[in-house]
Amino acid sequence: MIAHAPILAIVVPLFAGFLTPVVSIVAKRFGVERARDWFVMGAAILMLLIVASMAPAVWRGEVLVYKLGGWSPPWGIVLAVDGLNLLVALIIASVVSLIAIYSVVYMERDSGLEKYYTLLMLVTAGCMGVTLTGDVFNLFVFFEIMSISSYALVAFRRNWDSVEAGIKYMIIGSLGTSFILLSITLMYGLVGSLNIADLAGKIEAIKATQPLPMIVPLMLTLFVVGFGIKIAMVPLHAWLPDAYQAAPSAVSALLSGATTTVGVYAMLRVSYMLFGALAIGTMF
């Protein structure tokens, strides 16, 4: 199972998110609505076990690479697991498992819980995708899955404060999205690749053979500002106070414990691995 663990860590919460409404309908018909909650808890715990199964190999110094469709990089999309992103994946899986358990009691008086659990699983799938992907464009795609689901979760209770906070979060977050996508576009135009490892080598080759093009610091700046908005890094944190105040406590825990961790990881991965901002030893 370990050979397929990287993709399963993404697929399990993704499929759980889409199956949750079906499970909810069936559970209501048979009068066991708690089955929906148990299903989500089970999916979260299964994801945690899948991520944990990769730990022994990674801690021995291996880098687990999963090639989607059997295509090799840089042409194919790959998932790569090393010490840093395994740590982040374990944090995400643990936090989401605890939130799923906590939500069983905390959210029981809310309506539309099938939507809540669907969004929770989609945020989780996005977080896992950002953490494990070895492709910078798919990092962006998974980040958007995570972000859009987070906007909806902030506004979940649909009162004035939560809707206002959700819209503010969405507008400011979309600005960060634009910066990240623009940086990826410039990067692809410069080196013609989207694979993170291949990009790192090509950018390093450019720096070694010619004066550093001005577009490279611009790409780094756009990435840092974009991810800075997403993780509410000062002074780009205008959305955060309203979002944390208006969202259910379980969602606030998700934002602070999972999505922010993923944003910091993405900033570190891009800044240090692609642009060589700082040597940080064996983390990569």
C-alpha positions as a printed Julia matrix, in Angstrom:
284×3 Matrix{Float64}:
   0.0    0.0     0.0
   2.91   2.33    0.66
   3.6    2.64   -3.08
   0.18   4.24   -3.56
   0.04   6.05   -0.22
   0.79   9.56   -1.63
  -2.18   9.5    -4.02
  -4.45   7.74   -1.51
  -3.8   10.51    1.04
  -5.42  12.92   -1.44
  -8.06  10.62   -2.95
  -9.54   9.43    0.37
 -10.69  12.9     1.62
 -11.61  13.97   -1.93
 -13.93  11.01   -2.49
 -15.2   11.23    1.09
 -16.24  14.83    0.39
 -18.28  13.87   -2.67
 -19.77  10.79   -1.0
 -20.82  12.58    2.19
 -24.14  13.96    0.76
 -25.02  10.44   -0.48
 -24.19   8.9     2.87
 -26.25  11.63    4.57
 -29.32  10.9     2.41
 -29.08   7.15    3.06
 -28.48   7.7     6.78
 -31.58   9.93    7.07
 -33.7    7.36    5.26
 -32.7    4.64    7.73
 -32.88   6.96   10.75
 -29.18   6.85   11.62
 -27.98  10.37   10.86
 -24.88   9.8    12.97
 -23.65   7.47   10.22
 -22.67  10.58    8.23
 -20.5   11.78   11.12
 -18.94   8.35   11.57
 -18.22   8.16    7.85
 -16.3   11.46    7.91
 -14.46  10.51   11.1
 -13.52   7.19    9.53
 -12.24   8.89    6.36
 -10.14  11.32    8.4
  -8.62   8.57   10.54
  -7.97   6.41    7.46
  -6.14   9.34    5.87
  -4.04   9.73    9.02
  -3.1    6.04    8.92
  -2.16   6.29    5.23
   0.1    9.29    5.89
   1.64   7.58    8.92
   2.4    4.49    6.8
   4.86   6.59    4.76
   6.83   7.71    7.82
   9.2    4.72    8.27
  10.47   4.89    4.66
  10.84   8.68    4.68
  12.6    8.67    8.04
  15.11   6.19    6.58
  16.02   8.91    4.09
  13.92   7.83    1.1
  11.97  10.27   -1.06
   8.71   8.62   -2.14
   7.77   9.56   -5.7
   4.4    8.65   -7.22
   4.05   9.16  -10.99
   0.47   9.81  -12.04
  -0.34   7.79  -15.16
   3.2    6.39  -15.17
   4.55   9.55  -16.81
   8.01  10.6   -15.63
   8.83  14.19  -14.68
   9.12  16.86  -15.93
   6.42  15.88  -18.46
   4.24  13.97  -16.06
   2.65  15.04  -12.78
   4.32  13.57   -9.72
   3.73  13.48   -5.99
   6.91  13.6    -3.91
   7.15  12.91   -0.17
  10.22  13.91    1.85
  10.82  14.75    5.49
   9.37  18.25    5.37
   6.09  17.61    3.62
   5.55  14.34    5.51
   5.67  16.37    8.73
   3.14  18.85    7.31
   0.9   16.01    6.09
   0.95  14.41    9.54
  -0.03  17.74   11.12
  -2.92  18.17    8.66
  -4.2   14.62    9.07
  -4.02  14.83   12.87
  -5.73  18.22   13.06
  -8.52  17.19   10.68
  -9.11  13.94   12.56
  -9.5   15.86   15.84
 -11.77  18.43   14.18
 -13.98  15.67   12.72
 -14.34  14.12   16.17
 -14.98  17.49   17.83
 -17.57  18.46   15.19
 -19.79  15.49   16.05
 -20.9   17.26   19.24
 -20.06  20.89   18.49
 -21.97  21.09   15.17
 -24.92  18.85   16.07
 -27.37  21.78   16.45
 -26.49  23.24   13.05
 -28.42  22.4     9.89
 -26.94  21.42    6.54
 -24.18  19.36    8.1
 -23.73  17.31    4.93
 -22.48  20.55    3.32
 -20.21  21.26    6.29
 -18.6   17.82    6.19
 -18.27  17.93    2.39
 -16.43  21.25    2.61
 -14.28  19.95    5.49
 -13.16  17.0     3.37
 -12.53  19.2     0.31
 -10.36  21.55    2.37
  -8.47  18.5     3.6
  -7.98  17.14    0.07
  -6.7   20.56   -1.04
  -4.28  20.73    1.9
  -2.95  17.26    1.14
  -2.59  18.06   -2.55
  -0.6   21.23   -1.85
   1.62  19.36    0.58
   2.41  16.3    -1.54
   2.49  17.59   -5.13
   5.77  17.94   -6.97
   4.28  20.23   -9.61
   3.93  23.98   -9.08
   0.75  24.37  -11.15
  -1.0   21.57   -9.3
   0.16  23.21   -6.08
  -1.85  26.22   -7.25
  -4.88  24.09   -8.21
  -5.0   22.29   -4.87
  -4.46  25.57   -3.05
  -7.58  26.92   -4.77
  -9.62  23.84   -3.85
  -8.56  24.44   -0.25
  -9.2   28.19   -0.41
 -12.64  28.13   -2.08
 -13.87  25.51    0.38
 -12.5   27.63    3.24
 -14.42  30.7     2.02
 -17.64  28.69    2.14
 -16.88  27.27    5.59
 -16.31  30.74    7.04
 -19.78  31.77    5.77
 -21.36  28.43    6.76
 -23.79  29.76    9.37
 -25.12  32.34    6.89
 -25.69  35.18    9.34
 -24.58  38.71    8.52
 -21.18  38.5    10.22
 -20.21  35.16    8.69
 -21.3   36.08    5.17
 -19.45  39.41    5.4
 -16.32  37.66    6.68
 -16.55  35.0     3.97
 -16.88  37.57    1.19
 -14.0   39.64    2.58
 -11.87  36.49    2.83
 -12.78  35.55   -0.75
 -11.99  38.97   -2.24
  -8.64  39.36   -0.48
  -7.78  35.69   -1.06
  -8.51  36.08   -4.78
  -5.94  38.86   -4.91
  -3.36  36.46   -3.46
  -4.45  33.86   -6.02
  -3.8   36.32   -8.84
  -0.26  37.0    -7.62
   0.55  33.28   -7.35
  -0.86  32.48  -10.8
   0.99  35.4   -12.37
   4.25  34.18  -10.84
   3.67  30.65  -12.16
   2.95  32.08  -15.62
   6.18  34.1   -15.61
   8.09  31.07  -14.35
   6.78  28.84  -17.13
   7.57  31.52  -19.7
  11.14  31.76  -18.41
  12.1   28.07  -18.17
   9.28  26.1   -19.84
   8.62  23.7   -16.98
   6.26  23.3   -14.01
   7.9   20.42  -12.13
   9.37  21.82   -8.9
  12.62  19.82   -9.01
  13.12  20.58  -12.71
  12.34  24.27  -12.13
  14.91  24.44   -9.33
  17.62  23.02  -11.57
  16.82  25.3   -14.5
  16.64  28.47  -12.4
  19.95  27.53  -10.78
  21.48  27.01  -14.24
  20.28  30.45  -15.33
  21.82  32.06  -12.24
  25.13  30.23  -12.85
  25.55  31.16  -16.51
  24.28  34.74  -16.74
  23.36  37.74  -14.6
  20.18  37.13  -12.64
  17.22  38.31  -14.75
  15.09  40.92  -13.0
  12.06  38.72  -13.59
  13.36  36.13  -11.06
  13.13  38.46   -7.99
   9.74  39.59   -9.33
   8.5   35.98   -9.43
   9.72  35.4    -5.87
   8.05  38.62   -4.69
   4.73  37.65   -6.28
   4.88  34.21   -4.66
   5.7   35.57   -1.22
   2.99  38.24   -1.35
   0.42  35.77   -2.71
   1.09  33.15   -0.05
   1.45  35.92    2.55
  -2.14  36.96    1.85
  -3.31  33.36    2.06
  -1.68  32.77    5.47
  -2.55  36.24    6.81
   1.05  37.3     7.22
   1.36  40.81    8.67
   0.59  43.29    7.09
  -1.54  41.16    4.72
  -3.89  39.89    7.41
  -6.95  42.14    7.0
  -9.31  39.2     6.39
  -8.25  37.13    9.4
  -9.91  38.81   12.45
 -13.4   38.77   10.9
 -13.02  35.24    9.54
 -11.89  33.72   12.84
 -14.57  35.55   14.79
 -17.47  34.67   12.47
 -16.58  31.08   11.59
 -17.59  28.13   13.79
 -14.85  27.23   16.27
 -14.11  24.01   14.41
 -13.51  26.01   11.21
 -11.27  28.49   13.03
  -9.23  25.52   14.28
  -9.03  24.22   10.71
  -7.86  27.59    9.37
  -5.2   28.05   12.02
  -4.08  24.44   12.34
  -4.21  23.17    8.75
  -4.6   25.81    6.03
  -2.1   28.23    7.58
   0.41  25.42    8.07
   0.02  24.48    4.4
   0.49  28.1     3.32
   3.7   28.43    5.33
   4.93  25.14    3.87
   4.19  26.28    0.3
   6.02  29.56    0.88
   9.05  27.71    2.28
   9.07  25.15   -0.51
   8.88  27.73   -3.3
  11.17  30.34   -1.74
  13.96  28.04   -0.64
  13.86  25.21   -3.16
  13.14  27.17   -6.33
  14.85  30.46   -5.58
  17.53  29.44   -3.09
  16.54  32.16   -0.64
  18.36  30.4     2.2
  20.19  27.12    2.71
  18.28  25.07    5.27
  20.16  21.8     5.16
  18.35  18.48    5.11
  14.8   19.81    5.27
  14.62  19.39    1.49
